[in-house]
């Protein structure tokens, strides 16, 4: 009987201990967000949303896992302002191994309350480049460099980091790997895993609202931030290949609409794509030369349709599309460049598609018609005219036309229909 009672007591003790350990909630929460790829307004939106969630839900820290080749200076500056004014401490962790915090990423590391790197990661190369794709003059270059130097000095000094090295990152594109960065006080810690980072962060302590918080890794619940719809749309629009395709689709849609007035749908879709494409290209570091070459390619196709050159302008359009695509983005930003294996097939397919489309439109416009074609218009527009005969356009179709006497008509001039006989429209002055 005593043995039975002892076994019951041991079982109850084990069950209560397991229940207590299973139900013990985490004492604190940290919000984690992954920030990968070039710094653009999409990354700015991501940081703003993450900070709002962290501040509204009483997280003790915002953990940013960073891997960026750099990006746009304006977006970087806005992100630095958000970080410096945040109510929640921010940890920037350059990870995983092989990741980098280059160019604009250097400023984000400098602005962090706690700067951490994983081994086999790098930081540096923050020299500014001209977003217009041209070489800035000496005065403008000095202004840009001095402005960035003043920003990095203020931020690094405020966070107690090595101001001299951060200056070298801008002036001489200096680079460091993690161990060197720690020795030179460029960063605060090295952590190779999330567990390692939490352990060091807990021992170091986190100050929030004037209170110093120390913890063990088991006391922390890591909540992964889920980006909102606006970020997803922005990151999609600001992808170089998407911006490129939207611009081409917009131009192609308008080309079809102007070649065949009244189709409506291609014009609407084309205009929508063109507006989105131009928005993306206005933010990304594009080259005016590239955009003009792409537009020139469409002009060559239009001329080829109306003035046949036996394929000469078609070849010119193909070359124009290729070099326009190649030069579309500023080469100073290698992470925004279009790969050749994307440019070649798109260029060839676009040229062939536009030529085929133009051929089909022209063939349908010049097809034989009869008096029962159902034309209700009183006037037609002159396409070309010589003496008493020429061609006119009505309802998007090109008809042969004649007049009772020679007329001096100019292309685009409107004239009245006298009658329709077979495949010919007779006009009167």
Secondary structure per residue as TSV (DSSP state, phi and psi in degrees):
chain	resnum	aa	ss	phi	psi
A	1	X	-	360.0	-41.2
A	2	X	H	-64.4	-40.6
A	3	X	H	-62.9	-38.8
A	4	X	H	-62.5	-45.2
A	5	X	H	-64.9	-38.8
A	6	X	H	-63.6	-42.0
A	7	X	H	-63.5	-39.8
A	8	X	H	-63.3	-44.9
A	9	X	H	-62.7	-41.3
A	10	X	H	-63.9	-41.4
A	11	X	H	-63.6	-44.7
A	12	X	H	-62.5	-38.3
A	13	X	H	-64.7	-44.1
A	14	X	H	-64.1	-43.4
A	15	X	H	-65.6	-40.1
A	16	X	H	-68.6	-38.4
A	17	X	H	-64.3	-43.9
A	18	X	H	-64.0	-40.1
A	19	X	H	-65.1	-41.7
A	20	X	H	-64.8	-42.7
A	21	X	H	-68.5	-34.1
A	22	X	H	-75.1	-30.8
A	23	X	H	-94.8	-3.1
A	24	X	-	-69.7	113.4
A	25	X	-	-76.8	157.6
A	26	X	-	-66.2	141.0
A	27	X	S	-75.5	-33.1
A	28	X	E	-137.7	161.1
A	29	X	E	-125.7	141.1
A	30	X	E	-122.3	133.2
A	31	X	E	-93.7	125.8
A	32	X	E	-111.9	136.0
A	33	X	E	-136.5	135.7
A	34	X	E	-91.6	129.9
A	35	X	E	-126.3	100.6
A	36	X	E	-122.7	151.5
A	37	X	S	90.9	-177.4
A	38	X	S	-61.9	149.2
A	39	X	B	-80.2	115.6
A	40	X	-	-137.2	177.9
A	41	X	H	-56.9	-23.7
A	42	X	H	-66.0	-42.6
A	43	X	H	-67.0	-34.7
A	44	X	H	-62.3	-43.7
A	45	X	H	-63.2	-39.9
A	46	X	H	-61.5	-46.2
A	47	X	H	-64.2	-42.6
A	48	X	H	-62.2	-43.6
A	49	X	H	-66.4	-41.2
A	50	X	H	-64.9	-42.0
A	51	X	H	-63.6	-40.9
A	52	X	H	-61.0	-44.3
A	53	X	H	-66.0	-40.7
A	54	X	H	-65.0	-40.7
A	55	X	H	-73.6	-36.9
A	56	X	H	-74.8	-24.5
A	57	X	T	-111.8	16.2
A	58	X	T	58.0	43.9
A	59	X	-	-74.9	147.8
A	60	X	S	-87.8	-10.1
A	61	X	E	-164.0	147.9
A	62	X	E	-109.9	117.5
A	63	X	E	-102.0	115.7
A	64	X	E	-105.4	116.0
A	65	X	E	-90.4	112.7
A	66	X	E	-107.8	135.6
A	67	X	E	-150.8	98.6
A	68	X	B	-141.0	142.3
A	69	X	-	-85.6	-2.1
A	70	X	-	122.0	-159.5
A	71	X	B	162.7	-148.7
A	72	X	-	-85.2	132.8
A	73	X	H	-62.7	-40.1
A	74	X	H	-65.4	-42.7
A	75	X	H	-65.1	-40.6
A	76	X	H	-60.2	-45.7
A	77	X	H	-62.6	-41.5
A	78	X	H	-63.6	-37.4
A	79	X	H	-68.4	-38.7
A	80	X	H	-62.2	-41.6
A	81	X	H	-62.4	-40.7
A	82	X	H	-62.3	-41.7
A	83	X	H	-67.9	-40.4
A	84	X	H	-70.6	-27.5
A	85	X	T	-98.8	5.0
A	86	X	-	-69.2	145.0
A	87	X	S	-86.4	-12.9
A	88	X	S	-108.1	134.2
A	89	X	-	-59.0	142.6
A	90	X	E	-118.8	128.5
A	91	X	E	-109.3	124.1
A	92	X	E	-105.5	121.2
A	93	X	E	-118.8	110.7
A	94	X	E	-78.6	106.9
A	95	X	-	-160.6	162.7
A	96	X	S	-80.2	-173.4
A	97	X	T	-52.3	133.9
A	98	X	T	98.9	-11.9
A	99	X	-	-75.5	169.5
A	100	X	E	-147.1	154.1
A	101	X	E	-123.1	84.3
A	102	X	E	-103.5	157.1
A	103	X	T	51.6	-114.3
A	104	X	H	-60.9	-26.7
A	105	X	H	-63.5	-27.5
A	106	X	H	-61.2	-40.5
A	107	X	H	-67.6	-35.4
A	108	X	H	-68.2	-38.8
A	109	X	H	-64.8	-43.2
A	110	X	H	-62.7	-33.6
A	111	X	H	-83.2	-7.8
A	112	X	S	-72.8	148.2
A	113	X	S	-68.3	-33.4
A	114	X	E	-135.9	120.2
A	115	X	E	-103.5	122.3
A	116	X	E	-130.7	144.7
A	117	X	E	-131.5	149.0
A	118	X	-	-87.4	156.3
A	119	X	T	-62.5	153.6
A	120	X	T	65.2	31.1
A	121	X	-	-120.9	164.4
A	122	X	E	-133.0	159.8
A	123	X	E	-142.0	142.4
A	124	X	E	142.2	-162.8
A	125	X	-	56.6	61.8
A	126	X	-	-104.4	18.4
A	127	X	-	-65.1	134.2
A	128	X	-	-74.4	151.9
A	129	X	-	-125.3	158.6
A	130	X	-	-82.8	121.5
A	131	X	T	-68.7	-17.5
A	132	X	T	-77.8	-10.9
A	133	X	S	89.7	-6.6
A	134	X	S	-102.3	175.6
A	135	X	-	-89.8	117.9
A	136	X	-	-69.4	152.2
A	137	X	-	-71.6	170.2
A	138	X	H	-59.9	-41.4
A	139	X	H	-63.6	-47.0
A	140	X	H	-65.0	-40.1
A	141	X	H	-61.5	-42.5
A	142	X	H	-65.0	-38.3
A	143	X	H	-62.4	-45.5
A	144	X	H	-63.1	-47.2
A	145	X	H	-63.9	-45.6
A	146	X	H	-64.2	-36.4
A	147	X	H	-64.4	-45.2
A	148	X	H	-68.4	-35.5
A	149	X	H	-63.5	-42.6
A	150	X	H	-63.9	-37.1
A	151	X	H	-66.8	-48.6
A	152	X	H	-68.1	-34.4
A	153	X	H	-63.0	-48.2
A	154	X	H	-62.3	-43.3
A	155	X	H	-69.0	-48.4
A	156	X	H	-63.8	-39.7
A	157	X	H	-65.2	-41.4
A	158	X	H	-62.0	-37.4
A	159	X	T	-90.7	2.2
A	160	X	T	72.2	34.8
A	161	X	-	-110.3	176.5
A	162	X	-	-73.1	96.7
A	163	X	H	-64.4	-39.2
A	164	X	H	-60.7	-42.0
A	165	X	H	-69.4	-39.5
A	166	X	H	-62.0	-33.3
A	167	X	H	-65.0	-41.7
A	168	X	H	-64.3	-31.6
A	169	X	H	-61.8	-30.3
A	170	X	H	-88.2	-46.0
A	171	X	H	-74.8	-35.8
A	172	X	S	-125.8	11.5
A	173	X	-	52.8	41.7
A	174	X	-	-63.7	148.5
A	175	X	E	-130.4	150.2
A	176	X	E	-140.8	149.2
A	177	X	E	-95.3	173.7
A	178	X	H	-58.0	-48.4
A	179	X	H	-62.1	-42.2
A	180	X	H	-65.3	-39.7
A	181	X	H	-62.5	-37.2
A	182	X	H	-68.9	-42.6
A	183	X	H	-63.8	-35.1
A	184	X	T	-90.6	9.2
A	185	X	T	59.8	32.2
A	186	X	S	-79.8	-33.7
A	187	X	S	-126.2	175.9
A	188	X	S	-104.7	-33.6
A	189	X	E	-144.1	161.7
A	190	X	E	-120.3	127.6
A	191	X	-	-137.8	131.1
A	192	X	S	-100.5	-5.8
A	193	X	S	-151.5	164.4
A	194	X	H	-64.4	-38.3
A	195	X	H	-62.4	-44.0
A	196	X	H	-62.5	-42.5
A	197	X	H	-63.5	-45.0
A	198	X	H	-63.6	-38.2
A	199	X	H	-61.6	-48.4
A	200	X	H	-68.9	-39.0
A	201	X	H	-65.2	-39.2
A	202	X	H	-65.9	-38.4
A	203	X	H	-71.8	-35.4
A	204	X	H	-71.8	-36.4
A	205	X	-	94.5	149.4
A	206	X	E	-122.1	126.3
A	207	X	E	-99.6	121.2
A	208	X	E	-139.5	126.8
A	209	X	T	55.6	39.3
A	210	X	T	79.3	1.7
A	211	X	E	-111.2	131.1
A	212	X	E	-88.1	123.8
A	213	X	E	-114.6	125.4
A	214	X	-	-114.0	147.9
A	215	X	-	-158.2	166.5
A	216	X	-	-101.9	156.9
A	217	X	G	-53.9	-33.9
A	218	X	G	-69.9	-15.9
A	219	X	G	-83.7	-4.7
A	220	X	E	-110.1	135.9
A	221	X	E	-108.0	119.3
A	222	X	E	-88.8	119.7
A	223	X	E	-107.1	122.5
A	224	X	E	-83.4	127.2
A	225	X	-	-75.3	132.5
A	226	X	-	-100.7	116.2
A	227	X	-	-60.8	149.7
A	228	X	-	-82.6	176.0
A	229	X	H	-64.1	-38.6
A	230	X	H	-61.8	-41.6
A	231	X	H	-63.2	-42.5
A	232	X	H	-63.4	-40.2
A	233	X	H	-67.2	-44.5
A	234	X	H	-63.2	-45.0
A	235	X	H	-64.7	-31.3
A	236	X	H	-71.5	-46.3
A	237	X	H	-65.0	-35.2
A	238	X	T	-90.4	11.9
A	239	X	S	-77.4	129.9
A	240	X	H	-53.7	-42.0
A	241	X	H	-69.0	-35.8
A	242	X	H	-67.2	-44.5
A	243	X	H	-59.7	-42.1
A	244	X	H	-62.4	-46.8
A	245	X	H	-68.6	-37.3
A	246	X	H	-63.2	-41.8
A	247	X	H	-63.9	-45.3
A	248	X	H	-65.0	-41.8
A	249	X	H	-63.8	-38.2
A	250	X	H	-64.8	-43.8
A	251	X	H	-65.7	-39.9
A	252	X	H	-65.3	-40.0
A	253	X	H	-63.5	-43.1
A	254	X	H	-68.2	-35.7
A	255	X	H	-59.4	-44.4
A	256	X	H	-65.3	-42.0
A	257	X	H	-65.0	-42.7
A	258	X	H	-70.9	-29.1
A	259	X	H	-77.7	-27.2
A	260	X	S	-136.0	73.3
A	261	X	T	-56.0	139.8
A	262	X	T	101.6	-7.4
A	263	X	-	-69.2	-29.5
A	264	X	-	67.7	-62.6
A	265	X	H	-57.2	-51.1
A	266	X	H	-60.0	-36.8
A	267	X	H	-65.8	-42.3
A	268	X	H	-65.7	-49.5
A	269	X	H	-62.9	-42.3
A	270	X	H	-62.1	-43.6
A	271	X	H	-63.8	-40.9
A	272	X	H	-63.1	-46.6
A	273	X	H	-64.3	-39.0
A	274	X	H	-65.5	-41.4
A	275	X	H	-62.8	-45.7
A	276	X	H	-64.0	-41.5
A	277	X	H	-63.9	-42.6
A	278	X	H	-66.9	-35.0
A	279	X	H	-61.0	-47.8
A	280	X	H	-62.6	-45.2
A	281	X	H	-67.6	-27.5
A	282	X	H	-70.9	-23.6
A	283	X	H	-93.1	-40.9
A	284	X	T	-72.3	157.2
A	285	X	T	-75.9	78.2
A	286	X	B	-90.7	163.3
A	287	X	-	-109.5	132.7
A	288	X	H	-61.0	-36.0
A	289	X	H	-59.0	-44.3
A	290	X	H	-63.1	-44.1
A	291	X	H	-64.5	-42.9
A	292	X	H	-65.0	-37.0
A	293	X	H	-65.7	-38.8
A	294	X	H	-64.7	-43.9
A	295	X	H	-63.7	-39.0
A	296	X	H	-61.5	-35.9
A	297	X	H	-60.9	-42.0
A	298	X	H	-65.9	-37.1
A	299	X	H	-63.9	-40.6
A	300	X	H	-60.8	-40.4
A	301	X	H	-64.7	-42.9
A	302	X	H	-62.1	-42.5
A	303	X	H	-66.3	-39.4
A	304	X	H	-60.1	-37.5
A	305	X	H	-67.5	-42.2
A	306	X	H	-88.8	-28.2
A	307	X	S	-130.5	87.2
A	308	X	-	-54.0	129.4
A	309	X	-	-119.9	23.0
A	310	X	T	55.9	38.8
A	311	X	T	91.0	-6.0
A	312	X	H	-62.6	-47.7
A	313	X	H	-72.8	-24.0
A	314	X	H	-65.2	-42.7
A	315	X	H	-64.6	-40.9
A	316	X	H	-62.1	-38.9
A	317	X	H	-64.8	-42.0
A	318	X	H	-60.9	-45.9
A	319	X	H	-64.1	-41.3
A	320	X	H	-64.5	-42.6
A	321	X	H	-62.1	-41.9
A	322	X	H	-65.0	-51.9
A	323	X	H	-72.1	-30.8
A	324	X	H	-62.5	-41.1
A	325	X	H	-67.5	-38.4
A	326	X	H	-67.5	-37.2
A	327	X	T	-99.7	10.8
A	328	X	S	-63.3	-38.4
A	329	X	B	-111.5	145.8
A	330	X	-	-58.3	123.0
A	331	X	T	-64.8	-13.4
A	332	X	T	-68.5	-14.9
A	333	X	-	-114.3	81.6
A	334	X	G	-61.1	-26.2
A	335	X	G	-76.6	-5.5
A	336	X	G	-104.0	1.1
A	337	X	-	-74.5	147.9
A	338	X	-	-85.7	132.1
A	339	X	-	-68.7	146.1
A	340	X	H	-57.5	-37.1
A	341	X	H	-69.9	-12.5
A	342	X	H	-90.2	-40.4
A	343	X	H	-66.2	-48.3
A	344	X	H	-58.0	-56.8
A	345	X	H	-64.4	-37.5
A	346	X	H	-65.6	-41.8
A	347	X	H	-61.3	-47.5
A	348	X	H	-66.6	-46.7
A	349	X	H	-63.4	-42.3
A	350	X	H	-62.6	-45.0
A	351	X	H	-63.1	-47.1
A	352	X	H	-64.0	-39.9
A	353	X	H	-64.1	-43.9
A	354	X	H	-65.8	-40.2
A	355	X	H	-64.9	-42.8
A	356	X	H	-63.8	-42.3
A	357	X	H	-62.3	-44.6
A	358	X	H	-64.0	-39.0
A	359	X	H	-63.7	-44.8
A	360	X	H	-65.6	-39.6
A	361	X	H	-65.3	-45.5
A	362	X	H	-63.2	-39.8
A	363	X	H	-64.1	-40.8
A	364	X	H	-70.7	-33.9
A	365	X	H	-71.2	-33.0
A	366	X	T	-96.5	7.2
A	367	X	S	-68.2	148.7
A	368	X	-	-59.8	142.2
A	369	X	-	-135.9	168.6
A	370	X	-	-130.9	177.2
A	371	X	G	-66.8	-16.2
A	372	X	G	-91.3	23.5
A	373	X	G	-71.2	-9.4
A	374	X	-	82.4	26.2
A	375	X	-	-72.2	126.4
A	376	X	-	-109.4	-8.5
A	377	X	-	-70.2	147.5
A	378	X	S	-89.3	-25.7
A	379	X	E	-125.3	157.7
A	380	X	E	-133.3	163.3
A	381	X	E	-105.3	132.7
A	382	X	E	-75.5	129.0
A	383	X	E	-93.3	-49.5
A	384	X	E	-151.6	153.3
A	385	X	E	-150.7	138.4
A	386	X	E	-142.7	102.9
A	387	X	T	71.7	-108.3
A	388	X	T	-113.6	15.4
A	389	X	E	-150.3	160.5
A	390	X	E	173.1	-151.1
A	391	X	E	-132.5	144.5
A	392	X	E	-130.5	160.3
A	393	X	E	-117.7	134.1
A	394	X	E	-144.9	131.1
A	395	X	T	55.5	32.8
A	396	X	T	79.5	4.5
A	397	X	E	-111.4	145.4
A	398	X	E	-99.4	125.0
A	399	X	E	-118.4	151.2
A	400	X	E	-73.7	143.2
A	401	X	E	-138.3	153.3
A	402	X	E	-139.7	161.4
A	403	X	E	-132.3	158.8
A	404	X	S	-68.5	-25.2
A	405	X	S	-144.4	158.7
A	406	X	-	-58.3	136.2
A	407	X	-	-126.3	148.2
A	408	X	-	-98.0	89.5
A	409	X	-	-112.9	145.9
A	410	X	-	-111.5	148.6
A	411	X	T	-55.7	134.4
A	412	X	T	94.6	-13.9
A	413	X	-	-74.5	142.3
A	414	X	E	-97.0	136.6
A	415	X	E	-132.9	163.4
A	416	X	E	-91.8	149.8
A	417	X	E	-83.7	130.0
A	418	X	E	-89.4	-52.8
A	419	X	E	-165.1	169.9
A	420	X	E	-122.1	125.8
A	421	X	E	-126.1	113.0
A	422	X	T	60.7	-118.4
A	423	X	T	-101.7	15.8
A	424	X	E	-125.7	137.4
A	425	X	E	-98.3	126.3
A	426	X	E	-96.0	129.5
A	427	X	E	-116.0	166.1
A	428	X	E	-132.5	156.2
A	429	X	-	-63.0	360.0
